[in-house]
Amino acid sequence: MLEELLEACRRNDLQRVQSLVTADPTLLTRQAATGETPLLTTLYHRSVETKSWLMAQRWPRTVFEAAAIDDVDRLREILALNRTAADTYSVDGWTPLHLAAFFGSAGAADLLLSHGADHRRIARNTVANTPLHAALAAKHLPLVKRLLDAGANPRIECEGYTPLAIAEAGGFEPGAALVRAALAREVMQ
């Protein structure tokens, strides 16, 4: 049933998702061997209608789901119970801060950083990037600024790409400008 639900989430088949979840609400708390949950699958595949419906449902979201969708209240609960959750890795290799950065979850990123989340962590997957790279790739300017203000390294190279290269390759000039400013500040110090 879980694989069927994940496939419906990938296809943005809202009617099938609703049918499966109504029949077995516990499916929302399960994850595939790859680490994907129904909610994360909708985010990864940009299944907008399904995402909206799933977000309206209630279940105890994981730290990764909470970070990705900017569920600051749930994230706060998790971090109160387990402060180290801010730097854990998902089965698919992301930290909560990577997911917050990529999906534009500013409140979650602020909370994670205030709880000591390490912005220098490199994803444990084939992308092997930092949260700064993720924010630049997804073109989330407020997250780029927050991460640079928190001390993210504007020079770090991951898989051959610097933050500036990511911004420039994506045509994200506002992000590139922030990285250039951070690089200039480094030179001045």
OpenMM code with the backbone's topology and positions (N, CA, C; nanometers):
from openmm import Vec3, app, unit

residues = "MET LEU GLU GLU LEU LEU GLU ALA CYS ARG ARG ASN ASP LEU GLN ARG VAL GLN SER LEU VAL THR ALA ASP PRO THR LEU LEU THR ARG GLN ALA ALA THR GLY GLU THR PRO LEU LEU THR THR LEU TYR HIS ARG SER VAL GLU THR LYS SER TRP LEU MET ALA GLN ARG TRP PRO ARG THR VAL PHE GLU ALA ALA ALA ILE ASP ASP VAL ASP ARG LEU ARG GLU ILE LEU ALA LEU ASN ARG THR ALA ALA ASP THR TYR SER VAL ASP GLY TRP THR PRO LEU HIS LEU ALA ALA PHE PHE GLY SER ALA GLY ALA ALA ASP LEU LEU LEU SER HIS GLY ALA ASP HIS ARG ARG ILE ALA ARG ASN THR VAL ALA ASN THR PRO LEU HIS ALA ALA LEU ALA ALA LYS HIS LEU PRO LEU VAL LYS ARG LEU LEU ASP ALA GLY ALA ASN PRO ARG ILE GLU CYS GLU GLY TYR THR PRO LEU ALA ILE ALA GLU ALA GLY GLY PHE GLU PRO GLY ALA ALA LEU VAL ARG ALA ALA LEU ALA ARG GLU VAL MET GLN".split()
positions = [
    Vec3(0.0804, -0.1212, 0.0000),
    Vec3(0.0000, 0.0000, 0.0000),
    Vec3(0.0841, 0.1267, 0.0000),
    Vec3(0.1968, 0.1243, 0.0759),
    Vec3(0.2809, 0.2434, 0.0810),
    Vec3(0.3350, 0.2775, -0.0570),
    Vec3(0.3861, 0.1787, -0.1294),
    Vec3(0.4398, 0.2066, -0.2634),
    Vec3(0.3315, 0.2621, -0.3554),
    Vec3(0.2115, 0.2106, -0.3420),
    Vec3(0.1006, 0.2611, -0.4224),
    Vec3(0.0713, 0.4074, -0.3881),
    Vec3(0.0762, 0.4402, -0.2596),
    Vec3(0.0544, 0.5787, -0.2172),
    Vec3(0.1665, 0.6695, -0.2676),
    Vec3(0.2902, 0.6245, -0.2552),
    Vec3(0.4026, 0.7068, -0.3023),
    Vec3(0.3926, 0.7317, -0.4526),
    Vec3(0.3531, 0.6299, -0.5267),
    Vec3(0.3372, 0.6470, -0.6715),
    Vec3(0.2253, 0.7460, -0.7022),
    Vec3(0.1160, 0.7385, -0.6287),
    Vec3(0.0071, 0.8357, -0.6472),
    Vec3(0.0546, 0.9772, -0.6124),
    Vec3(0.1394, 0.9889, -0.5102),
    Vec3(0.1952, 1.1202, -0.4738),
    Vec3(0.2858, 1.1724, -0.5849),
    Vec3(0.3663, 1.0856, -0.6431),
    Vec3(0.4556, 1.1274, -0.7527),
    Vec3(0.3749, 1.1786, -0.8719),
    Vec3(0.2646, 1.1128, -0.9001),
    Vec3(0.1806, 1.1490, -1.0153),
    Vec3(0.0839, 1.2630, -0.9846),
    Vec3(0.0802, 1.3078, -0.8595),
    Vec3(-0.0144, 1.4104, -0.8163),
    Vec3(-0.1583, 1.3645, -0.8390),
    Vec3(-0.1819, 1.2365, -0.8114),
    Vec3(-0.3142, 1.1770, -0.8254),
    Vec3(-0.3881, 1.1943, -0.6925),
    Vec3(-0.4424, 1.3113, -0.6743),
    Vec3(-0.5052, 1.3471, -0.5471),
    Vec3(-0.6176, 1.2510, -0.5098),
    Vec3(-0.7000, 1.2145, -0.6036),
    Vec3(-0.8119, 1.1249, -0.5731),
    Vec3(-0.7620, 0.9911, -0.5181),
    Vec3(-0.6577, 0.9362, -0.5776),
    Vec3(-0.6039, 0.8079, -0.5299),
    Vec3(-0.5384, 0.8250, -0.3934),
    Vec3(-0.4656, 0.9352, -0.3749),
    Vec3(-0.4032, 0.9622, -0.2449),
    Vec3(-0.5099, 0.9699, -0.1368),
    Vec3(-0.6151, 1.0448, -0.1617),
    Vec3(-0.7232, 1.0581, -0.0639),
    Vec3(-0.7854, 0.9224, -0.0317),
    Vec3(-0.8077, 0.8418, -0.1329),
    Vec3(-0.8670, 0.7103, -0.1138),
    Vec3(-0.7782, 0.6210, -0.0276),
    Vec3(-0.6498, 0.6174, -0.0578),
    Vec3(-0.5568, 0.5325, 0.0166),
    Vec3(-0.5410, 0.5793, 0.1619),
    Vec3(-0.5286, 0.7094, 0.1817),
    Vec3(-0.5091, 0.7629, 0.3174),
    Vec3(-0.6366, 0.7476, 0.4002),
    Vec3(-0.7504, 0.7662, 0.3379),
    Vec3(-0.8766, 0.7476, 0.4092),
    Vec3(-0.8904, 0.6025, 0.4555),
    Vec3(-0.8498, 0.5099, 0.3698),
    Vec3(-0.8578, 0.3677, 0.4048),
    Vec3(-0.7573, 0.3296, 0.5136),
    Vec3(-0.6404, 0.3955, 0.5140),
    Vec3(-0.5369, 0.3632, 0.6127),
    Vec3(-0.4549, 0.4884, 0.6459),
    Vec3(-0.5004, 0.5702, 0.7412),
    Vec3(-0.4299, 0.6937, 0.7769),
    Vec3(-0.2863, 0.6709, 0.8266),
    Vec3(-0.2547, 0.5505, 0.8734),
    Vec3(-0.1180, 0.5248, 0.9211),
    Vec3(-0.0160, 0.5288, 0.8078),
    Vec3(-0.0622, 0.5254, 0.6837),
    Vec3(0.0302, 0.5354, 0.5705),
    Vec3(0.1089, 0.6662, 0.5747),
    Vec3(0.0495, 0.7699, 0.6327),
    Vec3(0.1169, 0.9003, 0.6387),
    Vec3(0.2406, 0.8973, 0.7273),
    Vec3(0.2480, 0.8017, 0.8187),
    Vec3(0.3618, 0.7946, 0.9116),
    Vec3(0.4697, 0.6981, 0.8643),
    Vec3(0.4492, 0.6352, 0.7523),
    Vec3(0.5451, 0.5354, 0.7034),
    Vec3(0.6427, 0.5973, 0.6045),
    Vec3(0.7569, 0.5294, 0.5908),
    Vec3(0.8534, 0.5750, 0.4914),
    Vec3(0.9085, 0.4558, 0.4149),
    Vec3(0.9424, 0.4814, 0.2901),
    Vec3(1.0014, 0.3788, 0.2043),
    Vec3(1.1458, 0.3544, 0.2471),
    Vec3(1.2038, 0.2490, 0.1966),
    Vec3(1.3445, 0.2188, 0.2260),
    Vec3(1.4353, 0.3330, 0.1819),
    Vec3(1.3931, 0.4090, 0.0829),
    Vec3(1.4699, 0.5237, 0.0341),
    Vec3(1.4588, 0.6448, 0.1261),
    Vec3(1.3671, 0.6366, 0.2242),
    Vec3(1.3477, 0.7470, 0.3167),
    Vec3(1.2309, 0.8363, 0.2840),
    Vec3(1.1759, 0.8200, 0.1656),
    Vec3(1.0637, 0.9048, 0.1264),
    Vec3(0.9388, 0.8729, 0.2071),
    Vec3(0.8735, 0.9783, 0.2483),
    Vec3(0.7416, 0.9680, 0.3091),
    Vec3(0.6428, 1.0224, 0.2053),
    Vec3(0.5152, 0.9988, 0.2233),
    Vec3(0.4202, 1.0560, 0.1271),
    Vec3(0.4355, 1.2083, 0.1115),
    Vec3(0.4506, 1.2793, 0.2224),
    Vec3(0.4639, 1.4247, 0.2138),
    Vec3(0.5919, 1.4653, 0.1410),
    Vec3(0.7039, 1.4059, 0.1770),
    Vec3(0.8284, 1.4405, 0.1092),
    Vec3(0.8221, 1.4051, -0.0391),
    Vec3(0.7564, 1.2962, -0.0714),
    Vec3(0.7421, 1.2583, -0.2122),
    Vec3(0.6675, 1.3668, -0.2893),
    Vec3(0.5612, 1.4214, -0.2311),
    Vec3(0.4878, 1.5274, -0.3011),
    Vec3(0.5755, 1.6509, -0.3200),
    Vec3(0.6590, 1.6795, -0.2223),
    Vec3(0.7486, 1.7940, -0.2344),
    Vec3(0.8540, 1.7691, -0.3414),
    Vec3(0.9180, 1.6527, -0.3369),
    Vec3(1.0232, 1.6199, -0.4339),
    Vec3(0.9701, 1.6214, -0.5772),
    Vec3(0.8447, 1.5848, -0.5950),
    Vec3(0.7871, 1.5752, -0.7299),
    Vec3(0.6960, 1.6926, -0.7645),
    Vec3(0.6954, 1.7928, -0.6794),
    Vec3(0.6174, 1.9150, -0.7013),
    Vec3(0.4703, 1.8854, -0.7320),
    Vec3(0.4144, 1.7964, -0.6551),
    Vec3(0.2744, 1.7575, -0.6693),
    Vec3(0.1891, 1.8520, -0.5848),
    Vec3(0.1570, 1.9649, -0.6404),
    Vec3(0.1000, 2.0775, -0.5673),
    Vec3(-0.0337, 2.0450, -0.5006),
    Vec3(-0.1282, 1.9893, -0.5737),
    Vec3(-0.2602, 1.9631, -0.5158),
    Vec3(-0.2504, 1.8599, -0.4043),
    Vec3(-0.1734, 1.7548, -0.4290),
    Vec3(-0.1576, 1.6497, -0.3285),
    Vec3(-0.0870, 1.7051, -0.2052),
    Vec3(0.0124, 1.7872, -0.2265),
    Vec3(0.0835, 1.8487, -0.1137),
    Vec3(-0.0131, 1.9304, -0.0283),
    Vec3(-0.0937, 2.0109, -0.0918),
    Vec3(-0.1889, 2.0941, -0.0163),
    Vec3(-0.2829, 2.0083, 0.0670),
    Vec3(-0.3331, 1.9013, 0.0077),
    Vec3(-0.4246, 1.8150, 0.0813),
    Vec3(-0.3526, 1.7458, 0.1976),
    Vec3(-0.2335, 1.6927, 0.1709),
    Vec3(-0.1587, 1.6250, 0.2773),
    Vec3(-0.1243, 1.7203, 0.3917),
    Vec3(-0.0893, 1.8429, 0.3591),
    Vec3(-0.0534, 1.9389, 0.4640),
    Vec3(-0.1726, 1.9705, 0.5545),
    Vec3(-0.2933, 1.9543, 0.5034),
    Vec3(-0.4126, 1.9796, 0.5848),
    Vec3(-0.4445, 1.8617, 0.6782),
    Vec3(-0.3787, 1.7481, 0.6543),
    Vec3(-0.4007, 1.6308, 0.7394),
    Vec3(-0.3128, 1.6427, 0.8646),
    Vec3(-0.3495, 1.5722, 0.9679),
    Vec3(-0.2742, 1.5791, 1.0930),
    Vec3(-0.2122, 1.4440, 1.1250),
    Vec3(-0.0829, 1.4438, 1.1506),
    Vec3(-0.0090, 1.3285, 1.1996),
    Vec3(0.1221, 1.3814, 1.2555),
    Vec3(0.1904, 1.3058, 1.3377),
    Vec3(0.3172, 1.3554, 1.3929),
    Vec3(0.4270, 1.3532, 1.2864),
    Vec3(0.4472, 1.4681, 1.2253),
    Vec3(0.5457, 1.4781, 1.1168),
    Vec3(0.6873, 1.4547, 1.1688),
    Vec3(0.7713, 1.4036, 1.0804),
    Vec3(0.9118, 1.3831, 1.1152),
    Vec3(0.9837, 1.5174, 1.1161),
    Vec3(1.1027, 1.5195, 1.1693),
    Vec3(1.1826, 1.6421, 1.1694),
    Vec3(1.2083, 1.6892, 1.0264),
    Vec3(1.2232, 1.5957, 0.9352),
    Vec3(1.2508, 1.6308, 0.7959),
    Vec3(1.1273, 1.6888, 0.7274),
    Vec3(1.0121, 1.6289, 0.7524),
    Vec3(0.8873, 1.6828, 0.6973),
    Vec3(0.8605, 1.8218, 0.7547),
    Vec3(0.8758, 1.8366, 0.8851),
    Vec3(0.8501, 1.9658, 0.9497),
    Vec3(0.9420, 2.0742, 0.8948),
    Vec3(1.0689, 2.0412, 0.8753),
    Vec3(1.1642, 2.1390, 0.8212),
    Vec3(1.1279, 2.1764, 0.6783),
    Vec3(1.0902, 2.0789, 0.5988),
    Vec3(1.0614, 2.1036, 0.4572),
    Vec3(0.9382, 2.1903, 0.4365),
    Vec3(0.8380, 2.1763, 0.5240),
    Vec3(0.7133, 2.2512, 0.5024),
    Vec3(0.6985, 2.3703, 0.5968),
    Vec3(0.8045, 2.4022, 0.6699),
    Vec3(0.8050, 2.5177, 0.7601),
    Vec3(0.7036, 2.5027, 0.8738),
    Vec3(0.6884, 2.3799, 0.9231),
    Vec3(0.6011, 2.3528, 1.0378),
    Vec3(0.6827, 2.3780, 1.1645),
    Vec3(0.6952, 2.5034, 1.1987),
    Vec3(0.7815, 2.5465, 1.3089),
    Vec3(0.7322, 2.4912, 1.4431),
    Vec3(0.6026, 2.4848, 1.4635),
    Vec3(0.5515, 2.4317, 1.5901),
    Vec3(0.5942, 2.2864, 1.6096),
    Vec3(0.5755, 2.2045, 1.5071),
    Vec3(0.6156, 2.0634, 1.5180),
    Vec3(0.7670, 2.0520, 1.5330),
    Vec3(0.8398, 2.1321, 1.4587),
    Vec3(0.9856, 2.1297, 1.4672),
    Vec3(1.0322, 2.1669, 1.6079),
    Vec3(0.9697, 2.2654, 1.6667),
    Vec3(1.0023, 2.3073, 1.8034),
    Vec3(0.9789, 2.1918, 1.9015),
    Vec3(0.8676, 2.1204, 1.8853),
    Vec3(0.8385, 2.0035, 1.9703),
    Vec3(0.9484, 1.8983, 1.9584),
    Vec3(0.9860, 1.8691, 1.8369),
    Vec3(1.0883, 1.7666, 1.8128),
    Vec3(1.2207, 1.8077, 1.8752),
    Vec3(1.2602, 1.9326, 1.8541),
    Vec3(1.3891, 1.9796, 1.9056),
    Vec3(1.3889, 1.9882, 2.0581),
    Vec3(1.2729, 2.0129, 2.1173),
    Vec3(1.2643, 2.0148, 2.2637),
    Vec3(1.2880, 1.8753, 2.3211),
    Vec3(1.2455, 1.7743, 2.2482),
    Vec3(1.2635, 1.6360, 2.2928),
    Vec3(1.4017, 1.5805, 2.2588),
    Vec3(1.4588, 1.6309, 2.1479),
    Vec3(1.5868, 1.5785, 2.0997),
    Vec3(1.6634, 1.6885, 2.0282),
    Vec3(1.7463, 1.7578, 2.1032),
    Vec3(1.8215, 1.8713, 2.0465),
    Vec3(1.9116, 1.8290, 1.9302),
    Vec3(1.9602, 1.7058, 1.9298),
    Vec3(2.0488, 1.6613, 1.8220),
    Vec3(1.9745, 1.6361, 1.6909),
    Vec3(1.8418, 1.6382, 1.6949),
    Vec3(1.7634, 1.6166, 1.5727),
    Vec3(1.7932, 1.7229, 1.4672),
    Vec3(1.8420, 1.8382, 1.5084),
    Vec3(1.8730, 1.9462, 1.4140),
    Vec3(1.9820, 1.9070, 1.3152),
    Vec3(2.0664, 1.8129, 1.3527),
    Vec3(2.1777, 1.7732, 1.2654),
    Vec3(2.1715, 1.6282, 1.2210),
    Vec3(2.0559, 1.5660, 1.2301),
    Vec3(2.0451, 1.4279, 1.1846),
    Vec3(2.0347, 1.4233, 1.0327),
    Vec3(2.0628, 1.3081, 0.9787),
    Vec3(2.0503, 1.2872, 0.8344),
    Vec3(1.9315, 1.1965, 0.8063),
    Vec3(1.8559, 1.2318, 0.7049),
    Vec3(1.7465, 1.1464, 0.6606),
    Vec3(1.8061, 1.0257, 0.5878),
    Vec3(1.7251, 0.9267, 0.5652),
    Vec3(1.7721, 0.8084, 0.4936),
    Vec3(1.8226, 0.8465, 0.3550),
    Vec3(1.7609, 0.9490, 0.2932),
    Vec3(1.8054, 0.9909, 0.1603),
    Vec3(1.9155, 1.0972, 0.1641),
    Vec3(1.9737, 1.1193, 0.2829),
    Vec3(2.0972, 1.1970, 0.2915),
    Vec3(2.0881, 1.3445, 0.3234),
    Vec3(1.9712, 1.3963, 0.3542),
    Vec3(1.9559, 1.5390, 0.3821),
    Vec3(1.9475, 1.5644, 0.5316),
    Vec3(1.9958, 1.6811, 0.5741),
    Vec3(1.9693, 1.7268, 0.7100),
    Vec3(1.8408, 1.8099, 0.7057),
    Vec3(1.7797, 1.8333, 0.8211),
    Vec3(1.6624, 1.9214, 0.8207),
    Vec3(1.6942, 2.0591, 0.7613),
    Vec3(1.8148, 2.1100, 0.7857),
    Vec3(1.8504, 2.2421, 0.7327),
    Vec3(1.8607, 2.2405, 0.5801),
    Vec3(1.9109, 2.1332, 0.5227),
    Vec3(1.9118, 2.1207, 0.3759),
    Vec3(1.7700, 2.1326, 0.3213),
    Vec3(1.6781, 2.0586, 0.3841),
    Vec3(1.5395, 2.0590, 0.3357),
    Vec3(1.4743, 2.1952, 0.3544),
    Vec3(1.4974, 2.2588, 0.4675),
    Vec3(1.4427, 2.3931, 0.4900),
    Vec3(1.4983, 2.4905, 0.3861),
    Vec3(1.6272, 2.4816, 0.3591),
    Vec3(1.6912, 2.5716, 0.2620),
    Vec3(1.6360, 2.5497, 0.1218),
    Vec3(1.6238, 2.4242, 0.0823),
    Vec3(1.5790, 2.3952, -0.0542),
    Vec3(1.4326, 2.4313, -0.0758),
    Vec3(1.3497, 2.4061, 0.0244),
    Vec3(1.2067, 2.4310, 0.0079),
    Vec3(1.1636, 2.5700, 0.0552),
    Vec3(1.2589, 2.6548, 0.0965),
    Vec3(1.2266, 2.7925, 0.1312),
    Vec3(1.1577, 2.8099, 0.2649),
    Vec3(1.1854, 2.7215, 0.3572),
    Vec3(1.1215, 2.7251, 0.4896),
    Vec3(1.2018, 2.8120, 0.5853),
    Vec3(1.1792, 2.9414, 0.5775),
    Vec3(1.2594, 3.0383, 0.6533),
    Vec3(1.2448, 3.0223, 0.8041),
    Vec3(1.1221, 3.0052, 0.8520),
    Vec3(1.1016, 2.9883, 0.9964),
    Vec3(1.1715, 2.8647, 1.0486),
    Vec3(1.1619, 2.7558, 0.9738),
    Vec3(1.2290, 2.6317, 1.0132),
    Vec3(1.3801, 2.6498, 1.0131),
    Vec3(1.4328, 2.7168, 0.9125),
    Vec3(1.5773, 2.7396, 0.9059),
    Vec3(1.6232, 2.8219, 1.0258),
    Vec3(1.5500, 2.9273, 1.0588),
    Vec3(1.5861, 3.0098, 1.1745),
    Vec3(1.5861, 2.9277, 1.3027),
    Vec3(1.4828, 2.8462, 1.3209),
    Vec3(1.4736, 2.7635, 1.4408),
    Vec3(1.5871, 2.6615, 1.4452),
    Vec3(1.6140, 2.5967, 1.3344),
    Vec3(1.7226, 2.4985, 1.3298),
    Vec3(1.8568, 2.5638, 1.3611),
    Vec3(1.8827, 2.6786, 1.3014),
    Vec3(2.0088, 2.7494, 1.3277),
    Vec3(2.0186, 2.7911, 1.4738),
    Vec3(1.9076, 2.8357, 1.5310),
    Vec3(1.9098, 2.8767, 1.6717),
    Vec3(1.9291, 2.7569, 1.7654),
    Vec3(1.9022, 2.6378, 1.7158),
    Vec3(1.9240, 2.5154, 1.7930),
    Vec3(2.0564, 2.4482, 1.7554),
    Vec3(2.1421, 2.5234, 1.6893),
    Vec3(2.2769, 2.4744, 1.6612),
    Vec3(2.2932, 2.3898, 1.5372),
    Vec3(2.1962, 2.3898, 1.4473),
    Vec3(2.2122, 2.3137, 1.3231),
    Vec3(2.3386, 2.3613, 1.2514),
    Vec3(2.4149, 2.2679, 1.2032),
    Vec3(2.5432, 2.2979, 1.1390),
    Vec3(2.5235, 2.3226, 0.9898),
    Vec3(2.5386, 2.4475, 0.9489),
    Vec3(2.5212, 2.4850, 0.8084),
    Vec3(2.6356, 2.4348, 0.7211),
    Vec3(2.7379, 2.3765, 0.7811),
    Vec3(2.8516, 2.3239, 0.7036),
    Vec3(2.8327, 2.1780, 0.6635),
    Vec3(2.7282, 2.1159, 0.7121),
    Vec3(2.7066, 1.9734, 0.6824),
    Vec3(2.6876, 1.9518, 0.5322),
    Vec3(2.7469, 1.8453, 0.4860),
    Vec3(2.7360, 1.8083, 0.3448),
    Vec3(2.6391, 1.6915, 0.3345),
    Vec3(2.5488, 1.7010, 0.2396),
    Vec3(2.4490, 1.5958, 0.2199),
    Vec3(2.5190, 1.4628, 0.1939),
    Vec3(2.4627, 1.3584, 0.2493),
    Vec3(2.5174, 1.2232, 0.2318),
    Vec3(2.4430, 1.1513, 0.1200),
    Vec3(2.4557, 1.2064, 0.0023),
    Vec3(2.3941, 1.1475, -0.1171),
    Vec3(2.4741, 1.1934, -0.2391),
    Vec3(2.4265, 1.1638, -0.3570),
    Vec3(2.5026, 1.1982, -0.4773),
    Vec3(2.5119, 1.3484, -0.5013),
    Vec3(2.4223, 1.4261, -0.4430),
    Vec3(2.4279, 1.5719, -0.4590),
    Vec3(2.5421, 1.6292, -0.3765),
    Vec3(2.5640, 1.5758, -0.2567),
    Vec3(2.6759, 1.6127, -0.1697),
    Vec3(2.6970, 1.7637, -0.1617),
    Vec3(2.5931, 1.8366, -0.1253),
    Vec3(2.6036, 1.9820, -0.1152),
    Vec3(2.5771, 2.0281, 0.0274),
    Vec3(2.5902, 2.1586, 0.0484),
    Vec3(2.5598, 2.2189, 0.1778),
    Vec3(2.4214, 2.2840, 0.1696),
    Vec3(2.3648, 2.3224, 0.2840),
    Vec3(2.2377, 2.3952, 0.2787),
    Vec3(2.2469, 2.5240, 0.1945),
    Vec3(2.3619, 2.5906, 0.1949),
    Vec3(2.3776, 2.7115, 0.1134),
    Vec3(2.3631, 2.6778, -0.0350),
    Vec3(2.4285, 2.5714, -0.0795),
    Vec3(2.4131, 2.5282, -0.2184),
    Vec3(2.2659, 2.4995, -0.2495),
    Vec3(2.1974, 2.4334, -0.1547),
    Vec3(2.0562, 2.3977, -0.1755),
    Vec3(1.9692, 2.5225, -0.1896),
    Vec3(1.9913, 2.6207, -0.1040),
    Vec3(1.9127, 2.7449, -0.1104),
    Vec3(1.9382, 2.8185, -0.2416),
    Vec3(2.0630, 2.8182, -0.2871),
    Vec3(2.0959, 2.8839, -0.4140),
    Vec3(2.0353, 2.8090, -0.5322),
    Vec3(2.0430, 2.6767, -0.5298),
    Vec3(1.9871, 2.5973, -0.6399),
    Vec3(1.8367, 2.6187, -0.6522),
    Vec3(1.7698, 2.6340, -0.5390),
    Vec3(1.6242, 2.6531, -0.5391),
    Vec3(1.5845, 2.8007, -0.5486),
    Vec3(1.6836, 2.8889, -0.5487),
    Vec3(1.6611, 3.0335, -0.5644),
    Vec3(1.5777, 3.0933, -0.4516),
    Vec3(1.6138, 3.0594, -0.3285),
    Vec3(1.5460, 3.1151, -0.2115),
    Vec3(1.6366, 3.2196, -0.1462),
    Vec3(1.6233, 3.3419, -0.1925),
    Vec3(1.7101, 3.4511, -0.1475),
    Vec3(1.7110, 3.4706, 0.0040),
    Vec3(1.5963, 3.4726, 0.0726),
    Vec3(1.6010, 3.4915, 0.2185),
    Vec3(1.6824, 3.3820, 0.2888),
    Vec3(1.6763, 3.2597, 0.2367),
    Vec3(1.7526, 3.1501, 0.2978),
    Vec3(1.9011, 3.1658, 0.2700),
    Vec3(1.9356, 3.2121, 0.1511),
    Vec3(2.0764, 3.2373, 0.1190),
    Vec3(2.1314, 3.3409, 0.2167),
    Vec3(2.0572, 3.4479, 0.2375),
    Vec3(2.1013, 3.5531, 0.3293),
    Vec3(2.1166, 3.4995, 0.4712),
    Vec3(2.0171, 3.4258, 0.5193),
    Vec3(2.0239, 3.3708, 0.6556),
    Vec3(2.1462, 3.2814, 0.6735),
    Vec3(2.1701, 3.1961, 0.5747),
    Vec3(2.2826, 3.1031, 0.5861),
    Vec3(2.4165, 3.1773, 0.5818),
    Vec3(2.4286, 3.2739, 0.4938),
    Vec3(2.5527, 3.3530, 0.4894),
    Vec3(2.5705, 3.4323, 0.6187),
    Vec3(2.4622, 3.4899, 0.6695),
    Vec3(2.4696, 3.5634, 0.7963),
    Vec3(2.5079, 3.4720, 0.9124),
    Vec3(2.4706, 3.3457, 0.9025),
    Vec3(2.5037, 3.2482, 1.0074),
    Vec3(2.6464, 3.1964, 0.9940),
    Vec3(2.7156, 3.2387, 0.8877),
    Vec3(2.8548, 3.1987, 0.8712),
    Vec3(2.8812, 3.0922, 0.7674),
    Vec3(2.7825, 3.0612, 0.6841),
    Vec3(2.8044, 2.9616, 0.5791),
    Vec3(2.9202, 3.0058, 0.4904),
    Vec3(3.0034, 2.9118, 0.4535),
    Vec3(3.1237, 2.9381, 0.3748),
    Vec3(3.0873, 2.9649, 0.2287),
    Vec3(3.1104, 3.0876, 0.1795),
    Vec3(3.0760, 3.1186, 0.0406),
    Vec3(3.1753, 3.0590, -0.0596),
    Vec3(3.2843, 2.9994, -0.0091),
    Vec3(3.3857, 2.9410, -0.0967),
    Vec3(3.3791, 2.7886, -0.1068),
    Vec3(3.3030, 2.7253, -0.0201),
    Vec3(3.3051, 2.5787, -0.0139),
    Vec3(3.2658, 2.5170, -0.1475),
    Vec3(3.3453, 2.4210, -0.1893),
    Vec3(3.3194, 2.3523, -0.3154),
    Vec3(3.2644, 2.2140, -0.2853),
    Vec3(3.1522, 2.1838, -0.3454),
    Vec3(3.0896, 2.0523, -0.3308),
    Vec3(3.0648, 1.9952, -0.4696),
    Vec3(3.1194, 1.8777, -0.4918),
    Vec3(3.1037, 1.8122, -0.6224),
    Vec3(3.1449, 1.9056, -0.7366),
    Vec3(3.2471, 1.9871, -0.7109),
    Vec3(3.3002, 2.0749, -0.8136),
    Vec3(3.2312, 2.2090, -0.8274),
    Vec3(3.1322, 2.2359, -0.7426),
    Vec3(3.0571, 2.3601, -0.7554),
    Vec3(3.0694, 2.4449, -0.6297),
    Vec3(3.1031, 2.5708, -0.6493),
    Vec3(3.1022, 2.6667, -0.5393),
    Vec3(2.9614, 2.7276, -0.5320),
    Vec3(2.9282, 2.7914, -0.4223),
    Vec3(2.7986, 2.8600, -0.4157),
    Vec3(2.7799, 2.9604, -0.5305),
    Vec3(2.8853, 3.0338, -0.5635),
    Vec3(2.8742, 3.1320, -0.6716),
    Vec3(2.8461, 3.0626, -0.8046),
    Vec3(2.9125, 2.9508, -0.8288),
    Vec3(2.8891, 2.8770, -0.9539),
    Vec3(2.7448, 2.8277, -0.9622),
    Vec3(2.6899, 2.7822, -0.8503),
    Vec3(2.5502, 2.7359, -0.8489),
    Vec3(2.4571, 2.8515, -0.8841),
    Vec3(2.4782, 2.9663, -0.8205),
    Vec3(2.3919, 3.0821, -0.8456),
    Vec3(2.4025, 3.1281, -0.9903),
    Vec3(2.5241, 3.1390, -1.0400),
    Vec3(2.5432, 3.1865, -1.1772),
    Vec3(2.4884, 3.0880, -1.2795),
    Vec3(2.5112, 2.9597, -1.2584),
    Vec3(2.4612, 2.8587, -1.3524),
    Vec3(2.3088, 2.8586, -1.3567),
    Vec3(2.2455, 2.8911, -1.2449),
    Vec3(2.0996, 2.8951, -1.2391),
    Vec3(2.0408, 3.0296, -1.2776),
    Vec3(2.1257, 3.1249, -1.3144),
    Vec3(2.0756, 3.2576, -1.3497),
    Vec3(2.0131, 3.3306, -1.2320),
    Vec3(2.0632, 3.2999, -1.1122),
    Vec3(2.0084, 3.3572, -0.9886),
    Vec3(2.0974, 3.4735, -0.9452),
    Vec3(2.0854, 3.5845, -1.0143),
    Vec3(2.1730, 3.6995, -0.9909),
    Vec3(2.1605, 3.7565, -0.8496),
    Vec3(2.0407, 3.7679, -0.7914),
    Vec3(2.0342, 3.8186, -0.6539),
    Vec3(2.1133, 3.7301, -0.5560),
    Vec3(2.1061, 3.5990, -0.5744),
    Vec3(2.1829, 3.5074, -0.4903),
    Vec3(2.3311, 3.5209, -0.5161),
    Vec3(2.3687, 3.5333, -0.6427),
    Vec3(2.5093, 3.5516, -0.6781),
    Vec3(2.5635, 3.6800, -0.6155),
    Vec3(2.4819, 3.7847, -0.6144),
    Vec3(2.5252, 3.9119, -0.5551),
    Vec3(2.5520, 3.8962, -0.4055),
    Vec3(2.4657, 3.8215, -0.3353),
    Vec3(2.4891, 3.7983, -0.1924),
    Vec3(2.6176, 3.7191, -0.1693),
    Vec3(2.6412, 3.6193, -0.2528),
    Vec3(2.7642, 3.5394, -0.2387),
    Vec3(2.8854, 3.6264, -0.2681),
    Vec3(2.8785, 3.7076, -0.3730),
    Vec3(2.9911, 3.7964, -0.4042),
    Vec3(3.0189, 3.8929, -0.2881),
    Vec3(2.9140, 3.9456, -0.2270),
    Vec3(2.9303, 4.0355, -0.1119),
    Vec3(2.9966, 3.9626, 0.0034),
    Vec3(2.9577, 3.8378, 0.0278),
    Vec3(3.0197, 3.7592, 0.1339),
    Vec3(3.1662, 3.7320, 0.1035),
    Vec3(3.1968, 3.7053, -0.0207),
    Vec3(3.3359, 3.6833, -0.0606),
    Vec3(3.4186, 3.8111, -0.0423),
    Vec3(3.3599, 3.9252, -0.0763),
    Vec3(3.4289, 4.0531, -0.0603),
    Vec3(3.4542, 4.0818, 0.0875),
    Vec3(3.3582, 4.0499, 0.1746),
    Vec3(3.3773, 4.0694, 0.3191),
    Vec3(3.4929, 3.9845, 0.3699),
    Vec3(3.5044, 3.8634, 0.3176),
    Vec3(3.6151, 3.7755, 0.3567),
    Vec3(3.7496, 3.8378, 0.3235),
    Vec3(3.7577, 3.8958, 0.2038),
    Vec3(3.8823, 3.9570, 0.1572),
    Vec3(3.9184, 4.0762, 0.2461),
    Vec3(3.8167, 4.1503, 0.2896),
    Vec3(3.8395, 4.2702, 0.3701),
    Vec3(3.8866, 4.2360, 0.5118),
    Vec3(3.8594, 4.1155, 0.5586),
    Vec3(3.8934, 4.0809, 0.6969),
    Vec3(4.0356, 4.0398, 0.7112),
] * unit.nanometer
topology = app.Topology()
chain = topology.addChain("A")
for resn in residues:
    res = topology.addResidue(resn, chain)
    for name in ("N", "CA", "C"):
        topology.addAtom(name, app.Element.getBySymbol(name[0]), res)
